[in-house]
Amino acid sequence: MPLKLVFLGRLEDVAGAPDREVAGADSIEGVLAALEPELAAALREPRIRLAVNGVLLAGGDAPALSHGDEIAFLPPVSGG
């Protein structure tokens, strides 16, 4: 079962879709390596937050991923 990637806010525009699946990755770096360079660069920006299966990760967390996990990429929130 592949990993499900969810892109929120402006990241959806960069990805070209609200979500997609990636197979064969067991780390965040593996996921990013499987994506096109422009999208991977946008997701590596320091202000992008990650949530794995609904749990927001702290800045330095590097979780081991399992088949079927959902990874959400959250851009910075701007208010108005």
Backbone hydrogen bonds, N-H to C=O, Kabsch-Sander energy under -0.5 kcal/mol:
donor,donor_aa,acceptor,acceptor_aa,energy
3,L,22,V,-3.0
4,K,69,D,-2.7
5,L,3,L,-0.6
5,L,20,R,-3.5
6,V,71,I,-2.8
7,F,18,P,-2.9
8,L,6,V,-0.5
8,L,73,F,-1.8
11,L,8,L,-1.6
12,E,9,G,-1.5
13,D,9,G,-0.6
14,V,10,R,-1.7
15,A,11,L,-2.5
16,G,12,E,-1.7
17,A,12,E,-0.9
20,R,5,L,-2.0
22,V,3,L,-2.2
31,V,27,S,-2.1
32,L,28,I,-2.7
33,A,29,E,-2.3
34,A,30,G,-1.0
34,A,31,V,-0.8
35,L,32,L,-1.3
40,A,36,E,-2.5
41,A,37,P,-2.5
42,A,38,E,-1.8
43,L,39,L,-2.3
44,R,40,A,-1.2
45,E,42,A,-0.8
48,I,45,E,-1.8
49,R,74,L,-2.8
51,A,72,A,-2.0
52,V,55,V,-2.3
53,N,51,A,-0.6
53,N,70,E,-3.1
55,V,52,V,-1.5
56,L,54,G,-0.6
57,L,50,L,-3.0
61,D,58,A,-1.5
65,L,26,D,-1.9
68,G,1,M,-0.6
69,D,66,S,-2.1
71,I,4,K,-3.1
72,A,51,A,-3.0
72,A,70,E,-0.5
73,F,6,V,-2.9
74,L,49,R,-3.0
74,L,72,A,-0.6
